[in-house]
Amino acid sequence: MGECNLLSTYPKTVRNLSKRKEGQLKNREIAKQYGFEYFDGTREQGYGGYYYDGRWVPIAQRIVEHYHLKEGDRVLDIGCAKGFLVKDLLDICPGLEVWGLELSGYAIQNCHPDVKGKLIQGTADALPFPEGFFQAALCINVLHNLERVRCLQALREIERVAKGRSYIQVDAYRNEMERNLFLDWVLTAVTFGTPEFWREILDEAHYSGDYYWTILEIEPEYVILN
């Protein structure tokens, strides 16, 4: 198990916290339905439009290199949304077999055309695959949307299908300022805490794969708008 940031190339996002905080309780309820509003509605309720723009290409390349993936290997992207990373993995490594698992029926119905038929609906804590089926399993910014007991079960499921060859990334914060930013911005997280908090959960689940944290940075917009 190792701490490594496979998403280091992911672009930073400009966040208007004042807008996000307007009607936040209602926006949380809407976001947690993971429908049109969350993916393609307003920024206050989610992504504000979740479109393919190629930002996952260098991440897919790094994943292929990190796990030494090759033709015929099987990869699972848990919480794949519209399947953009699935597409890029397939493009980067021809012959790779990639599945996407996603809770949202809306996201699957509106997935990238190149991954039609490669995404299935399901949850991270009940993976419909046999033990050791994958050469790599990915779960990026998903587990924190589950209650703690389900987080543990999901980690055990990931370990079951790809023991020691998985990558998870979860929301976290390191101090009170980052915690306040997190609480102001994140709509769907249910389980959250410091990196130390998450390491305890990883240890409790006997997780042996790789991991990293999504930590929102304090940006000028945050200072100005608050």
C-alpha positions as MATLAB code, in Angstrom:
seq = 'MGECNLLSTYPKTVRNLSKRKEGQLKNREIAKQYGFEYFDGTREQGYGGYYYDGRWVPIAQRIVEHYHLKEGDRVLDIGCAKGFLVKDLLDICPGLEVWGLELSGYAIQNCHPDVKGKLIQGTADALPFPEGFFQAALCINVLHNLERVRCLQALREIERVAKGRSYIQVDAYRNEMERNLFLDWVLTAVTFGTPEFWREILDEAHYSGDYYWTILEIEPEYVILN';
ca = [
       0.000    0.000    0.000;
       1.457    3.337   -0.982;
       0.529    7.005   -1.016;
       0.879    8.356   -4.560;
      -0.916   11.035   -6.531;
      -1.959    9.631   -9.899;
      -4.145   12.708  -10.507;
      -1.396   15.317  -10.279;
      -2.163   16.584  -13.811;
      -5.880   17.122  -13.154;
      -6.687   20.822  -13.789;
      -7.557   23.089  -10.865;
     -11.110   24.373  -10.652;
     -12.200   27.948   -9.969;
     -14.876   27.831   -7.281;
     -17.481   30.489   -6.570;
     -18.276   29.610   -2.971;
     -20.839   32.361   -2.510;
     -22.989   30.903   -5.291;
     -22.538   27.332   -4.024;
     -23.645   28.337   -0.512;
     -26.948   29.807   -1.731;
     -29.638   27.205   -1.010;
     -26.957   24.699   -0.019;
     -29.208   22.286    1.878;
     -31.531   21.957   -1.105;
     -28.573   21.671   -3.467;
     -27.186   18.802   -1.375;
     -30.468   16.921   -1.671;
     -30.513   17.414   -5.432;
     -26.844   16.520   -5.903;
     -27.227   13.231   -4.032;
     -29.743   12.056   -6.621;
     -26.871   11.981   -9.162;
     -29.168   12.913  -12.017;
     -29.216   15.630  -14.674;
     -28.854   18.441  -12.131;
     -25.707   16.959  -10.604;
     -23.903   16.315  -13.887;
     -25.316   18.850  -16.332;
     -27.298   21.364  -14.285;
     -26.005   24.486  -12.571;
     -22.632   24.700  -10.787;
     -24.476   25.193   -7.502;
     -25.843   21.639   -7.732;
     -22.837   19.780   -9.101;
     -20.426   19.853  -12.022;
     -22.270   22.524  -14.007;
     -21.862   20.424  -17.159;
     -19.795   17.223  -17.228;
     -18.285   17.052  -20.694;
     -15.354   15.237  -22.261;
     -12.346   17.533  -22.702;
      -9.379   15.156  -22.636;
      -8.233   16.014  -19.122;
      -8.131   12.316  -18.184;
      -5.728   11.371  -20.992;
      -2.461   12.009  -19.066;
      -3.998   10.369  -15.998;
      -4.893    7.285  -18.027;
      -1.327    7.184  -19.348;
       0.076    7.332  -15.840;
      -2.274    4.596  -14.607;
      -1.220    2.296  -17.464;
       2.444    2.915  -16.655;
       2.043    2.661  -12.871;
       0.285   -0.714  -13.002;
       2.227   -1.976  -16.057;
      -1.009   -2.633  -17.902;
      -0.994   -4.378  -21.252;
      -3.279   -5.896  -23.864;
      -5.672   -8.402  -22.302;
      -5.454   -6.969  -18.767;
      -8.716   -6.109  -17.043;
      -9.364   -2.764  -15.325;
     -12.354   -1.513  -13.343;
     -13.237    2.164  -12.846;
     -15.604    2.380   -9.859;
     -17.787    5.480   -9.920;
     -16.905    6.108  -13.553;
     -19.557    8.823  -14.177;
     -19.904    9.167  -17.971;
     -16.940    6.892  -18.634;
     -14.327    9.437  -19.711;
     -11.456    7.661  -17.945;
     -12.709    4.334  -19.312;
     -12.506    5.771  -22.845;
      -9.022    7.166  -22.335;
      -7.681    3.935  -20.872;
      -9.009    2.057  -23.891;
      -7.395    4.587  -26.238;
      -4.045    4.686  -24.414;
      -3.686    0.909  -24.221;
      -5.343   -0.888  -27.158;
      -6.543   -4.346  -26.197;
      -7.074   -3.411  -22.558;
     -10.400   -4.651  -21.178;
     -12.013   -1.868  -19.148;
     -15.269   -1.887  -17.219;
     -16.952    1.105  -15.635;
     -19.281    0.826  -12.651;
     -21.565    3.753  -11.863;
     -24.472    4.404   -9.483;
     -26.139    7.000  -11.720;
     -28.436    5.739  -14.429;
     -28.366    9.233  -15.930;
     -24.571    9.151  -16.295;
     -24.660    5.719  -17.944;
     -27.404    6.785  -20.358;
     -25.390    9.893  -21.259;
     -21.940    8.287  -21.322;
     -19.291    8.935  -23.953;
     -20.288    7.160  -27.195;
     -17.031    5.183  -27.228;
     -17.917    3.360  -23.992;
     -21.510    2.410  -24.724;
     -22.072   -1.100  -23.375;
     -18.956   -1.005  -21.175;
     -20.610    0.631  -18.137;
     -22.812   -1.146  -15.623;
     -24.932    0.233  -12.833;
     -23.922   -0.676   -9.295;
     -22.296    0.421   -6.054;
     -18.738    0.239   -4.744;
     -19.671   -1.919   -1.766;
     -21.185   -4.722   -3.877;
     -18.949   -5.308   -6.899;
     -20.458   -7.894   -9.282;
     -17.128   -9.506  -10.193;
     -15.214  -12.588   -8.993;
     -12.210  -12.527   -6.705;
      -8.964  -11.363   -8.324;
     -10.691  -10.530  -11.607;
      -8.854   -7.262  -12.302;
      -5.255   -6.283  -12.845;
      -6.198   -2.808  -11.570;
      -9.223   -1.245   -9.868;
      -9.729    2.518   -9.607;
     -12.064    4.395   -7.279;
     -11.569    8.149   -7.577;
     -13.488   10.592   -5.371;
     -16.277    8.116   -4.671;
     -15.872    6.355   -1.311;
     -16.448    9.472    0.777;
     -20.008    9.536   -0.584;
     -20.763    6.384    1.465;
     -21.435    5.996    5.167;
     -18.400    4.760    7.106;
     -19.559    1.132    7.306;
     -20.114    1.102    3.548;
     -16.704    2.697    2.983;
     -15.144   -0.226    4.809;
     -17.151   -2.737    2.813;
     -16.239   -0.999   -0.461;
     -12.541   -1.109    0.409;
     -12.841   -4.824    1.144;
     -14.616   -5.332   -2.177;
     -11.892   -3.447   -4.049;
      -9.294   -5.556   -2.267;
     -11.211   -8.710   -3.189;
     -11.323   -8.033   -6.938;
      -7.829   -6.492   -7.305;
      -5.723   -7.280   -4.243;
      -2.828   -4.844   -3.893;
      -3.403   -3.410   -7.389;
      -5.893   -0.630   -6.813;
      -6.020    3.135   -6.464;
      -8.453    5.164   -4.399;
      -8.700    8.910   -3.885;
     -10.954   10.529   -1.292;
     -11.821   14.004   -0.002;
      -9.769   15.107    2.991;
      -8.503   18.213    4.789;
      -5.474   18.934    6.960;
      -6.525   21.911    9.074;
      -9.519   23.977   10.160;
      -9.340   26.345    7.194;
      -9.368   23.476    4.709;
     -12.179   21.827    6.667;
     -14.306   24.976    6.419;
     -13.665   25.191    2.689;
     -14.568   21.529    2.312;
     -17.853   21.950    4.203;
     -18.735   25.031    2.154;
     -18.086   23.378   -1.205;
     -18.578   19.601   -1.180;
     -22.196   18.523   -1.655;
     -22.213   14.721   -1.610;
     -19.586   13.568    0.916;
     -20.910   11.645    3.920;
     -17.678   10.279    5.422;
     -14.759   12.691    5.632;
     -11.803   13.701    7.745;
      -8.053   14.191    7.786;
      -5.560   11.932    6.003;
      -4.939   10.300    9.401;
      -8.663    9.550    9.680;
      -8.609    7.883    6.284;
      -5.460    5.894    7.014;
      -7.233    4.370   10.009;
     -10.107    3.321    7.770;
      -7.702    1.852    5.195;
      -5.956   -0.114    7.925;
      -9.246   -1.325    9.405;
     -10.318   -2.619    5.975;
      -6.888   -4.263    5.435;
      -6.597   -2.330    2.187;
      -3.274   -2.965    0.436;
      -3.528   -0.794   -2.684;
      -2.470    2.778   -3.457;
      -4.250    5.905   -2.263;
      -4.254    9.693   -2.187;
      -6.365   12.648   -1.046;
      -8.380   15.331   -2.788;
      -7.726   18.455   -0.722;
      -9.361   21.692   -1.810;
      -6.872   24.531   -1.853;
      -7.560   27.961   -0.411;
      -7.947   30.150   -3.475;
      -8.332   33.945   -3.833;
     -12.009   33.413   -4.694;
     -12.561   31.816   -1.295;
     -11.047   34.736    0.600;
     -12.865   37.373   -1.430;
     -16.264   35.743   -1.460;
     -16.335   34.970    2.237;
];
